Amino acid sequence: RFVPELNLSSQPGLFSWDKFDIGSAVLIEVLPELHGRVGDFGCGYGLLSLAALRSAEVTAVIGYDLDRRAVAAARANIRDPRFKAVWIDLAAKGAGVSDLDAIVMNPPFHRAGIEDQNLGITLIARAAEALRKGGVLWLTANRHLPYEAVLKARFRNVTTVTDAEGFKVVRALK
């Protein structure tokens, strides 16, 4: 359904279905113009994909999500021909590509209502597999989540770009 506060379609059950997520907003605020092929890991209703598509240098954005309802919402919200959404379990299968120029993500860290940090850690590993050499990961996460070790193990340059409102934004270069 259309959510006026978002100016987007969403539905109960999707992450932050009726309001902008603070972590995503913090990432969008510092996200530079991207280029090439971009992945949105856990695209939800398309908020980060829309931010990536602001750049004319982006040739494609592929939104990946485990929830078919999220994929449907993203498709409804984003009419840009450079966008496509894929219904897939990234943690189990990966993205099936290794040539993305950039990935944006706000990885989930709950499974069935229980905190599961391994979910975010797995998605970071999947992002490293999907990026080309020189590609960049833009990740937002709650400040307390211990993702730095896995990021440093899989990326050659890891920088915390900002730490605001309880969230950190990390830029990781492959």
GROMACS elastic network, one bead per residue, 0.5 to 0.9 nm:
[ bonds ]
;  ai    aj funct       b0    kb
    1     8     6  0.83112   500
    1     9     6  0.51463   500
    1    10     6  0.55038   500
    1    11     6  0.58670   500
    1    73     6  0.87326   500
    2     6     6  0.82692   500
    2     7     6  0.70539   500
    2     8     6  0.57055   500
    2    10     6  0.63123   500
    2    11     6  0.81922   500
    3     6     6  0.55051   500
    3     7     6  0.58213   500
    3     8     6  0.56563   500
    3     9     6  0.57395   500
    3    10     6  0.65397   500
    3    11     6  0.82924   500
    3    17     6  0.84729   500
    3    18     6  0.63675   500
    3    19     6  0.85104   500
    4     8     6  0.69460   500
    4     9     6  0.85613   500
    4    18     6  0.87107   500
    5     8     6  0.80213   500
    5    18     6  0.70766   500
    5    19     6  0.65613   500
    5    20     6  0.83697   500
    6     9     6  0.78072   500
    6    10     6  0.86891   500
    6    17     6  0.88673   500
    6    18     6  0.68698   500
    6    19     6  0.62312   500
    6    20     6  0.68176   500
    8    45     6  0.79328   500
    8    46     6  0.88727   500
    8    47     6  0.89112   500
    8    73     6  0.84023   500
    8    74     6  0.89735   500
    8    76     6  0.85009   500
    8    77     6  0.59454   500
    9    17     6  0.87922   500
    9    45     6  0.72337   500
    9    73     6  0.59084   500
    9    74     6  0.80040   500
    9    76     6  0.69757   500
    9    77     6  0.61800   500
   10    14     6  0.72178   500
   10    17     6  0.56385   500
   10    18     6  0.70826   500
   10    44     6  0.87891   500
   10    45     6  0.61831   500
   10    69     6  0.85511   500
   10    70     6  0.76336   500
   10    73     6  0.57800   500
   10    74     6  0.84071   500
   10    77     6  0.87560   500
   11    14     6  0.61301   500
   11    17     6  0.57390   500
   11    18     6  0.74906   500
   11    45     6  0.89352   500
   11    69     6  0.81038   500
   11    70     6  0.84589   500
   11    73     6  0.81199   500
   12    15     6  0.82637   500
   12    16     6  0.85990   500
   12    17     6  0.58233   500
   12    18     6  0.76219   500
   13    16     6  0.83772   500
   13    17     6  0.68609   500
   13    69     6  0.89077   500
   14    18     6  0.87223   500
   14    44     6  0.68266   500
   14    45     6  0.78097   500
   14    67     6  0.81065   500
   14    69     6  0.77221   500
   14    70     6  0.65376   500
   15    18     6  0.86020   500
   15    21     6  0.83333   500
   15    44     6  0.68198   500
   15    45     6  0.85674   500
   15    70     6  0.88063   500
   15   108     6  0.88271   500
   16    19     6  0.56319   500
   16    20     6  0.64561   500
   16    21     6  0.57484   500
   16    44     6  0.88447   500
   17    20     6  0.79859   500
   17    21     6  0.87931   500
   17    44     6  0.86319   500
   17    45     6  0.79338   500
   19    22     6  0.89269   500
   20    23     6  0.86933   500
   20    24     6  0.73955   500
   20    25     6  0.68451   500
   20    47     6  0.83553   500
   21    24     6  0.53948   500
   21    25     6  0.62253   500
   21    26     6  0.87538   500
   22    26     6  0.61369   500
   22    27     6  0.86626   500
   22   165     6  0.75314   500
   22   166     6  0.87421   500
   22   167     6  0.79276   500
   23    26     6  0.51289   500
   23    27     6  0.63494   500
   23    28     6  0.87004   500
   23   106     6  0.72339   500
   23   140     6  0.58824   500
   23   141     6  0.64497   500
   23   142     6  0.71974   500
   23   164     6  0.87029   500
   23   165     6  0.79921   500
   23   166     6  0.80274   500
   23   167     6  0.56769   500
   23   168     6  0.77674   500
   23   169     6  0.82219   500
   24    27     6  0.50472   500
   24    28     6  0.60919   500
   24    29     6  0.85577   500
   24    47     6  0.78347   500
   24    48     6  0.70924   500
   24   105     6  0.82428   500
   24   106     6  0.65232   500
   24   140     6  0.66102   500
   24   141     6  0.86341   500
   25    28     6  0.50575   500
   25    29     6  0.61354   500
   25    30     6  0.89606   500
   25    48     6  0.89040   500
   26    29     6  0.52144   500
   26    30     6  0.68466   500
   26    31     6  0.87474   500
   26   140     6  0.76152   500
   26   162     6  0.82183   500
   26   163     6  0.86056   500
   26   164     6  0.70837   500
   26   165     6  0.79738   500
   26   167     6  0.73724   500
   26   168     6  0.80735   500
   26   169     6  0.73672   500
   27    30     6  0.55166   500
   27    31     6  0.58692   500
   27    48     6  0.85635   500
   27   104     6  0.87714   500
   27   105     6  0.88944   500
   27   106     6  0.86033   500
   27   138     6  0.77364   500
   27   139     6  0.73678   500
   27   140     6  0.58949   500
   27   162     6  0.85498   500
   27   167     6  0.89005   500
   27   168     6  0.82977   500
   27   169     6  0.59489   500
   27   170     6  0.87690   500
   28    31     6  0.50237   500
   28    32     6  0.83998   500
   28    48     6  0.71881   500
   28    51     6  0.64911   500
   28    52     6  0.87226   500
   29    32     6  0.86080   500
   30   161     6  0.77803   500
   30   162     6  0.79041   500
   30   169     6  0.82683   500
   31    34     6  0.80504   500
   31    51     6  0.80531   500
   31    52     6  0.82066   500
   31   138     6  0.76607   500
   32    52     6  0.86987   500
   32    55     6  0.87639   500
   33    51     6  0.88682   500
   33    52     6  0.71934   500
   33    53     6  0.87583   500
   33    54     6  0.72849   500
   33    55     6  0.52831   500
   33    56     6  0.84008   500
   33    57     6  0.76936   500
   33    58     6  0.83272   500
   34    37     6  0.87973   500
   34    38     6  0.78260   500
   34    52     6  0.64191   500
   34    53     6  0.82850   500
   34    54     6  0.85174   500
   34    55     6  0.61325   500
   34    56     6  0.85655   500
   34    57     6  0.66087   500
   34    58     6  0.60923   500
   34   101     6  0.84296   500
   34   102     6  0.72109   500
   35    38     6  0.74614   500
   35    52     6  0.86160   500
   35    55     6  0.70742   500
   35    56     6  0.77495   500
   35    59     6  0.69209   500
   35    60     6  0.87588   500
   35   101     6  0.70322   500
   35   102     6  0.76196   500
   36    57     6  0.62781   500
   36    60     6  0.65964   500
   36    61     6  0.85869   500
   36   100     6  0.76261   500
   36   101     6  0.57334   500
   36   102     6  0.76617   500
   37    58     6  0.62663   500
   37    59     6  0.56749   500
   37    61     6  0.60017   500
   37    62     6  0.78405   500
   37    99     6  0.77568   500
   37   100     6  0.51615   500
   37   101     6  0.52614   500
   37   102     6  0.66350   500
   37   103     6  0.86234   500
   38    49     6  0.84590   500
   38    52     6  0.74886   500
   38    53     6  0.89974   500
   38    58     6  0.71647   500
   38    59     6  0.80015   500
   38    60     6  0.60879   500
   38    62     6  0.63279   500
   38    63     6  0.85622   500
   38   100     6  0.57416   500
   38   101     6  0.58679   500
   38   103     6  0.54206   500
   38   104     6  0.75450   500
   39    43     6  0.87308   500
   39    49     6  0.80474   500
   39    60     6  0.83358   500
   39    61     6  0.56172   500
   39    63     6  0.59336   500
   39    64     6  0.73787   500
   39    95     6  0.88049   500
   39   100     6  0.66465   500
   39   101     6  0.82152   500
   39   102     6  0.63468   500
   39   104     6  0.63807   500
   39   105     6  0.84032   500
   39   127     6  0.86693   500
   39   130     6  0.85300   500
   39   131     6  0.88892   500
   40    43     6  0.52435   500
   40    46     6  0.83642   500
   40    48     6  0.67796   500
   40    49     6  0.60348   500
   40    52     6  0.86474   500
   40    61     6  0.70885   500
   40    62     6  0.61174   500
   40    64     6  0.60611   500
   40    65     6  0.85357   500
   40   102     6  0.86934   500
   40   103     6  0.56890   500
   40   104     6  0.50060   500
   40   105     6  0.57823   500
   40   106     6  0.88596   500
   41    44     6  0.87764   500
   41    62     6  0.84579   500
   41    63     6  0.63353   500
   41    64     6  0.52051   500
   41    65     6  0.67051   500
   41    90     6  0.77359   500
   41    95     6  0.86818   500
   41   103     6  0.70061   500
   41   104     6  0.65117   500
   41   105     6  0.52072   500
   41   106     6  0.76136   500
   41   107     6  0.72852   500
   41   123     6  0.77238   500
   41   127     6  0.78410   500
   42    46     6  0.89872   500
   42    63     6  0.70784   500
   42    64     6  0.54525   500
   42    66     6  0.71889   500
   42    67     6  0.87423   500
   42    70     6  0.88049   500
   42    90     6  0.82985   500
   42   104     6  0.89917   500
   42   105     6  0.65770   500
   42   106     6  0.71451   500
   42   107     6  0.65349   500
   42   108     6  0.77308   500
   43    46     6  0.52738   500
   43    47     6  0.72265   500
   43    48     6  0.68298   500
   43    49     6  0.68418   500
   43    62     6  0.86749   500
   43    63     6  0.50735   500
   43    64     6  0.55936   500
   43    65     6  0.56271   500
   43    70     6  0.73651   500
   43    71     6  0.75329   500
   43    74     6  0.73774   500
   43    85     6  0.81503   500
   43   104     6  0.88158   500
   43   105     6  0.75297   500
   43   106     6  0.85119   500
   44    47     6  0.73451   500
   44    48     6  0.86670   500
   44    63     6  0.81540   500
   44    64     6  0.81781   500
   44    65     6  0.64322   500
   44    66     6  0.88551   500
   44    67     6  0.77996   500
   44    69     6  0.84272   500
   44    71     6  0.66777   500
   44    73     6  0.75628   500
   44    74     6  0.66272   500
   45    48     6  0.88262   500
   45    49     6  0.88348   500
   45    69     6  0.84406   500
   45    70     6  0.51427   500
   45    71     6  0.67649   500
   45    72     6  0.77792   500
   45    75     6  0.79540   500
   45    76     6  0.84610   500
   45    77     6  0.71241   500
   45    78     6  0.89605   500
   46    49     6  0.50793   500
   46    50     6  0.60485   500
   46    51     6  0.86985   500
   46    63     6  0.73677   500
   46    70     6  0.80787   500
   46    71     6  0.82671   500
   46    73     6  0.74592   500
   46    75     6  0.79506   500
   46    77     6  0.68765   500
   46    78     6  0.71319   500
   47    50     6  0.53112   500
   47    51     6  0.65572   500
   47    52     6  0.89517   500
   47    74     6  0.81998   500
   47    77     6  0.89716   500
   48    52     6  0.62505   500
   48    53     6  0.86383   500
   48    63     6  0.89915   500
   48   104     6  0.67831   500
   48   105     6  0.73771   500
   48   106     6  0.86250   500
   49    52     6  0.50607   500
   49    53     6  0.61835   500
   49    54     6  0.89246   500
   49    61     6  0.65680   500
   49    62     6  0.78963   500
   49    63     6  0.67386   500
   49    74     6  0.85211   500
   49    78     6  0.83033   500
   49    83     6  0.79463   500
   49   104     6  0.79324   500
   50    53     6  0.50907   500
   50    54     6  0.66906   500
   50    61     6  0.89463   500
   50    77     6  0.87446   500
   50    78     6  0.70851   500
   50    80     6  0.89913   500
   51    54     6  0.55043   500
   51    55     6  0.81636   500
   52    55     6  0.63676   500
   52    58     6  0.73347   500
   52    61     6  0.73972   500
   52   104     6  0.80132   500
   53    56     6  0.72162   500
   53    57     6  0.86586   500
   53    58     6  0.63793   500
   53    59     6  0.86633   500
   53    60     6  0.81350   500
   53    61     6  0.71446   500
   53    80     6  0.80145   500
   53    82     6  0.79432   500
   53    83     6  0.81305   500
   54    57     6  0.88031   500
   54    58     6  0.81278   500
   55    58     6  0.56323   500
   56    59     6  0.76049   500
   58    61     6  0.73520   500
   58    82     6  0.80171   500
   59    82     6  0.61941   500
   59    83     6  0.89281   500
   60    81     6  0.83250   500
   60    83     6  0.58811   500
   60    84     6  0.79439   500
   61    82     6  0.60459   500
   61    84     6  0.64995   500
   61    85     6  0.83221   500
   62    82     6  0.83585   500
   62    83     6  0.59216   500
   62    84     6  0.50865   500
   62    85     6  0.55915   500
   62    86     6  0.70737   500
   63    71     6  0.76807   500
   63    74     6  0.78649   500
   63    83     6  0.74948   500
   63    84     6  0.62500   500
   63    86     6  0.60271   500
   63    87     6  0.85128   500
   64    71     6  0.74760   500
   64    84     6  0.87873   500
   64    85     6  0.58639   500
   64    87     6  0.60300   500
   64    88     6  0.63625   500
   64    89     6  0.82174   500
   64    90     6  0.73937   500
   64    95     6  0.77130   500
   65    68     6  0.71542   500
   65    70     6  0.67449   500
   65    71     6  0.62363   500
   65    85     6  0.77876   500
   65    86     6  0.65209   500
   65    87     6  0.53424   500
   65    88     6  0.57611   500
   65    89     6  0.68294   500
   65    90     6  0.73941   500
   66    69     6  0.88860   500
   66    70     6  0.79462   500
   66    71     6  0.81117   500
   66    86     6  0.85777   500
   66    87     6  0.57179   500
   66    88     6  0.50473   500
   66    90     6  0.71650   500
   67    70     6  0.52841   500
   67    71     6  0.65466   500
   67    72     6  0.88438   500
   67    87     6  0.68441   500
   67    88     6  0.79846   500
   67    89     6  0.85201   500
   68    72     6  0.62068   500
   68    73     6  0.86274   500
   68    86     6  0.86553   500
   68    87     6  0.58166   500
   68    88     6  0.84468   500
   69    72     6  0.50649   500
   69    73     6  0.61857   500
   69    74     6  0.86236   500
   70    73     6  0.50146   500
   70    74     6  0.60835   500
   70    75     6  0.85355   500
   70    87     6  0.86493   500
   71    74     6  0.51233   500
   71    75     6  0.61805   500
   71    76     6  0.86229   500
   71    85     6  0.58051   500
   71    86     6  0.66783   500
   71    87     6  0.62085   500
   72    75     6  0.51365   500
   72    76     6  0.62187   500
   72    77     6  0.86707   500
   72    85     6  0.80896   500
   73    76     6  0.50172   500
   73    77     6  0.60914   500
   73    78     6  0.86017   500
   74    77     6  0.50606   500
   74    78     6  0.59943   500
   74    84     6  0.86710   500
   74    85     6  0.69656   500
   75    78     6  0.54609   500
   75    79     6  0.70835   500
   75    83     6  0.81713   500
   75    84     6  0.71698   500
   75    85     6  0.64615   500
   76    79     6  0.70920   500
   78    81     6  0.84188   500
   78    83     6  0.69769   500
   78    84     6  0.86201   500
   79    82     6  0.85230   500
   79    83     6  0.74120   500
   80    83     6  0.56860   500
   80    84     6  0.87528   500
   81    84     6  0.77313   500
   88    91     6  0.88064   500
   88    92     6  0.86437   500
   88    93     6  0.75251   500
   88    94     6  0.82324   500
   88    95     6  0.78740   500
   89    92     6  0.55049   500
   89    93     6  0.59685   500
   89    94     6  0.72198   500
   89    95     6  0.85223   500
   90    93     6  0.51907   500
   90    95     6  0.59021   500
   90    96     6  0.89691   500
   90   122     6  0.87123   500
   90   123     6  0.69416   500
   90   126     6  0.71239   500
   91    94     6  0.59582   500
   91    95     6  0.88876   500
   91   119     6  0.71179   500
   91   120     6  0.88403   500
   91   122     6  0.59150   500
   91   123     6  0.58066   500
   91   125     6  0.88667   500
   91   126     6  0.69842   500
   92   122     6  0.88213   500
   93    96     6  0.74256   500
   93   126     6  0.86579   500
   94    97     6  0.80353   500
   94   123     6  0.82347   500
   94   126     6  0.55210   500
   94   127     6  0.81241   500
   94   129     6  0.78621   500
   94   130     6  0.77087   500
   95    98     6  0.80789   500
   95   126     6  0.72313   500
   95   127     6  0.81251   500
   95   129     6  0.83279   500
   95   130     6  0.63830   500
   96   129     6  0.88925   500
   96   130     6  0.72982   500
   97   100     6  0.72264   500
   97   129     6  0.78150   500
   97   130     6  0.52444   500
   97   131     6  0.79124   500
   98   127     6  0.89789   500
   98   128     6  0.85271   500
   98   129     6  0.59424   500
   98   131     6  0.52748   500
   98   132     6  0.56784   500
   98   133     6  0.89885   500
   99   129     6  0.89297   500
   99   130     6  0.61667   500
   99   131     6  0.53670   500
   99   133     6  0.81239   500
   99   135     6  0.82732   500
  100   103     6  0.71394   500
  100   130     6  0.59840   500
  100   132     6  0.55999   500
  100   135     6  0.67321   500
  100   136     6  0.86722   500
  101   130     6  0.89123   500
  101   131     6  0.60543   500
  101   132     6  0.61296   500
  101   133     6  0.83961   500
  101   134     6  0.75162   500
  101   136     6  0.64656   500
  101   137     6  0.87229   500
  102   131     6  0.66767   500
  102   132     6  0.84716   500
  102   135     6  0.53885   500
  102   137     6  0.56761   500
  102   138     6  0.75438   500
  103   127     6  0.69451   500
  103   130     6  0.84973   500
  103   131     6  0.74735   500
  103   135     6  0.81029   500
  103   136     6  0.64568   500
  103   138     6  0.60891   500
  103   139     6  0.80888   500
  104   136     6  0.86756   500
  104   137     6  0.60662   500
  104   139     6  0.59148   500
  104   140     6  0.83762   500
  105   137     6  0.79240   500
  105   138     6  0.64453   500
  105   139     6  0.50217   500
  105   140     6  0.65235   500
  105   141     6  0.87584   500
  106   120     6  0.86790   500
  106   138     6  0.87251   500
  106   139     6  0.58610   500
  106   140     6  0.50474   500
  106   141     6  0.60826   500
  107   119     6  0.77307   500
  107   120     6  0.52465   500
  107   121     6  0.86543   500
  107   123     6  0.69091   500
  107   124     6  0.81889   500
  107   139     6  0.77106   500
  107   140     6  0.75962   500
  107   141     6  0.70686   500
  108   111     6  0.80421   500
  108   116     6  0.84868   500
  108   117     6  0.83069   500
  108   119     6  0.67234   500
  108   120     6  0.59074   500
  108   123     6  0.87970   500
  108   141     6  0.86891   500
  109   114     6  0.83144   500
  109   115     6  0.57335   500
  109   116     6  0.51100   500
  109   117     6  0.51057   500
  109   118     6  0.73937   500
  109   119     6  0.56985   500
  109   120     6  0.55528   500
  109   121     6  0.87977   500
  109   145     6  0.86985   500
  110   113     6  0.55861   500
  110   114     6  0.51602   500
  110   116     6  0.50774   500
  110   117     6  0.73695   500
  110   119     6  0.75575   500
  110   120     6  0.88683   500
  111   114     6  0.53634   500
  111   115     6  0.64644   500
  111   116     6  0.61492   500
  111   119     6  0.79474   500
  112   115     6  0.84521   500
  116   119     6  0.58486   500
  116   120     6  0.77981   500
  117   120     6  0.55325   500
  117   121     6  0.64021   500
  117   122     6  0.87313   500
  117   145     6  0.72041   500
  117   146     6  0.80848   500
  117   147     6  0.85996   500
  118   122     6  0.58946   500
  118   123     6  0.84768   500
  119   122     6  0.51791   500
  119   123     6  0.63037   500
  119   124     6  0.87439   500
  120   123     6  0.50788   500
  120   124     6  0.62312   500
  120   125     6  0.87148   500
  120   141     6  0.89932   500
  120   145     6  0.88732   500
  120   147     6  0.78380   500
  121   124     6  0.51639   500
  121   125     6  0.64165   500
  121   126     6  0.87523   500
  121   146     6  0.87828   500
  121   147     6  0.65341   500
  121   150     6  0.67543   500
  121   151     6  0.85559   500
  122   125     6  0.50763   500
  122   126     6  0.62203   500
  122   127     6  0.86359   500
  123   127     6  0.60750   500
  123   128     6  0.86255   500
  124   128     6  0.63527   500
  124   129     6  0.87952   500
  124   137     6  0.86600   500
  124   139     6  0.87465   500
  124   147     6  0.82875   500
  124   150     6  0.75019   500
  124   151     6  0.70817   500
  124   154     6  0.85317   500
  125   128     6  0.51174   500
  125   129     6  0.64647   500
  125   130     6  0.88468   500
  125   150     6  0.75926   500
  125   151     6  0.80852   500
  125   154     6  0.71432   500
  126   129     6  0.50649   500
  126   130     6  0.62866   500
  126   131     6  0.88368   500
  127   130     6  0.50654   500
  127   131     6  0.62218   500
  127   137     6  0.72804   500
  128   131     6  0.55017   500
  128   132     6  0.83092   500
  128   135     6  0.88222   500
  128   136     6  0.89909   500
  128   137     6  0.80437   500
  128   151     6  0.87288   500
  128   154     6  0.63808   500
  128   155     6  0.72256   500
  128   174     6  0.69822   500
  129   132     6  0.80209   500
  131   134     6  0.78550   500
  131   135     6  0.53197   500
  131   136     6  0.72089   500
  131   137     6  0.80280   500
  131   174     6  0.71109   500
  132   135     6  0.51830   500
  132   136     6  0.85651   500
  132   174     6  0.72973   500
  133   136     6  0.87779   500
  133   173     6  0.83634   500
  133   174     6  0.54674   500
  134   173     6  0.61434   500
  134   174     6  0.50673   500
  135   172     6  0.84718   500
  135   173     6  0.59116   500
  135   174     6  0.54089   500
  136   155     6  0.89845   500
  136   171     6  0.68009   500
  136   172     6  0.56045   500
  136   174     6  0.61542   500
  137   170     6  0.77889   500
  137   171     6  0.56731   500
  137   173     6  0.64233   500
  137   174     6  0.79235   500
  138   169     6  0.70440   500
  138   170     6  0.58612   500
  138   172     6  0.66556   500
  139   168     6  0.81570   500
  139   169     6  0.55841   500
  139   170     6  0.51959   500
  139   171     6  0.65674   500
  139   172     6  0.81306   500
  140   143     6  0.88652   500
  140   167     6  0.66604   500
  140   168     6  0.56554   500
  140   170     6  0.63611   500
  141   144     6  0.81678   500
  141   145     6  0.67789   500
  141   147     6  0.85831   500
  141   166     6  0.86536   500
  141   167     6  0.55182   500
  141   168     6  0.55841   500
  141   169     6  0.66592   500
  141   170     6  0.83093   500
  142   145     6  0.57631   500
  142   166     6  0.60003   500
  142   168     6  0.62614   500
  142   169     6  0.89565   500
  143   146     6  0.81778   500
  143   163     6  0.73915   500
  143   164     6  0.86239   500
  143   165     6  0.89007   500
  143   166     6  0.54844   500
  143   168     6  0.53316   500
  143   169     6  0.88770   500
  144   147     6  0.89812   500
  144   166     6  0.82836   500
  144   167     6  0.83026   500
  144   168     6  0.89270   500
  145   148     6  0.85450   500
  146   149     6  0.71302   500
  146   150     6  0.84169   500
  147   150     6  0.56521   500
  147   151     6  0.61621   500
  147   152     6  0.87029   500
  148   151     6  0.50114   500
  148   152     6  0.60035   500
  148   153     6  0.85123   500
  148   158     6  0.79906   500
  148   170     6  0.88972   500
  149   152     6  0.52111   500
  149   153     6  0.61654   500
  149   154     6  0.87786   500
  150   153     6  0.50498   500
  150   154     6  0.63098   500
  150   155     6  0.84714   500
  151   154     6  0.53515   500
  151   155     6  0.57351   500
  151   156     6  0.86300   500
  151   157     6  0.87330   500
  151   158     6  0.68215   500
  151   172     6  0.70559   500
  152   155     6  0.53787   500
  152   156     6  0.67250   500
  152   157     6  0.72254   500
  152   158     6  0.62870   500
  152   172     6  0.82773   500
  153   156     6  0.78971   500
  154   172     6  0.89464   500
  154   174     6  0.73584   500
  155   158     6  0.66652   500
  155   172     6  0.59948   500
  155   173     6  0.56594   500
  156   172     6  0.74300   500
  156   173     6  0.59154   500
  156   174     6  0.55729   500
  157   171     6  0.80454   500
  157   172     6  0.56144   500
  157   173     6  0.50838   500
  157   174     6  0.70975   500
  158   170     6  0.69109   500
  158   171     6  0.58398   500
  158   173     6  0.64739   500
  159   162     6  0.89936   500
  159   169     6  0.85240   500
  159   170     6  0.56226   500
  159   171     6  0.52721   500
  159   172     6  0.63795   500
  159   173     6  0.87650   500
  160   163     6  0.73616   500
  160   168     6  0.67938   500
  160   169     6  0.58041   500
  160   171     6  0.63395   500
  160   172     6  0.86652   500
  161   168     6  0.75154   500
  161   169     6  0.55073   500
  161   170     6  0.55848   500
  161   171     6  0.65395   500
  162   167     6  0.81129   500
  162   168     6  0.56745   500
  162   169     6  0.53399   500
  162   170     6  0.74136   500
  163   166     6  0.69875   500
  163   167     6  0.56112   500
  163   169     6  0.64551   500
  163   170     6  0.89977   500
  164   167     6  0.53513   500
  164   168     6  0.63709   500
  164   169     6  0.84871   500
  165   168     6  0.84064   500
